[in-house]
């Protein structure tokens, strides 16, 4: 089978977005929109995936790192046809190929749509095949003009369209499939004879037709999948579409979403069956949640890996954390990067954990900060405990061995170690290591002054 190459057009600024940032870098379902396009294109297993960059080229390259093979720089943006010609030196490498061309602003495009386009192109024998769709308001789009037999006669841009042509509702979606050699030959002979003075990719359509070549259009029934994002309103709709698609996929795999419209789950996330996701949950990045996991309302998870039977209670924030089977978090807990909760460990109300490991079955249930700590299995951390890990210069470690009991309102001044099975009395400030099995008391002696209240001056 003839190989496939893919070219993504990612050079334009996108002025209608009203942003200092190139529109392709705006987030859709947790990623730059151009990354969604590249990921869909990658699923075609192309021999070469090339992106044409221009505005904010370095940032676009970064967004496409690991997805695109090569980048062509379009220093001066002179239209879509000029962008393809700019990439021609990279596309000529290797033998003949079928070339798929995509705009970087169609984040909702499905892999199945691209595969169907390639298959239709190869079956038809056309020199070029493109995706069209029908919309109620075609303003701003190139119109697809057909002859009496329904064949594509030309594509006319709105600024160049006659009044009757502007009434046409079938538009060009800007997704193409063509034989690379014939397309590049057609573009090399194109001229910027239009209101914009630009080289349009659609000029190749006219050139091919004038040479007696066949051009085909695949009419797509869902306009929102194949149309570009140009405004903030369209950005919101693209977000909604991708989150809805991700929610449907999870439900098909046996995950319960109590209100899918109020759960925002990254398409890259994996959630095990019989898990339950409550409303107002945000799951960002490639999170992995095991079977029978429950995430309750108001939680935000980013890059979290959790085992089976985990419960994340209301209003928790988890960032780059790892949770073992049966772990319980919250409510109102904050797990910061580097947190590891081993099997059966529990973190409760208003507990913050940073770059720390809690051993199997360890509990920290109330009003506690644990930073840069290694805590063994079976420990109990009392309410109000603080690991004082920062000395103004460096972060220092706290180590609690297995079975340690820390009383409420304890301050552990790092670096410090509490040995196996040791106890720390409530209200202590611990500055030295505690031997295994010992009781550490680090507080001032209590003094009671009898009769003080009676002798205290009264207010007048």
PyMOL commands that set and color helices and strands:
alter all, ss='L'
color gray80, all
select helices_A, chain A and resi 15-17+23-25+33-42+57-63+80-91+111-124+158-160+165-167+180-188+202-210+223-226+232-252+260-262+452-455
alter helices_A, ss='H'
color red, helices_A
select strands_A, chain A and resi 4-10+27-28+31-32+48-53+70-73+98-103+128-134+143-146+152-156+170-179+215-220+256-257+263-265+270-271+276-277+281-284+288-289+294-295+300-302+305-306+311-312+317-319+322-323+328-329+334-335+340-341+346-354+357-358+363-371+373-375+380-381+386-388+398-400+405-406+411-413+416-418+423-424+429-430+439-440
alter strands_A, ss='S'
color yellow, strands_A
deselect
rebuild
show_as cartoon
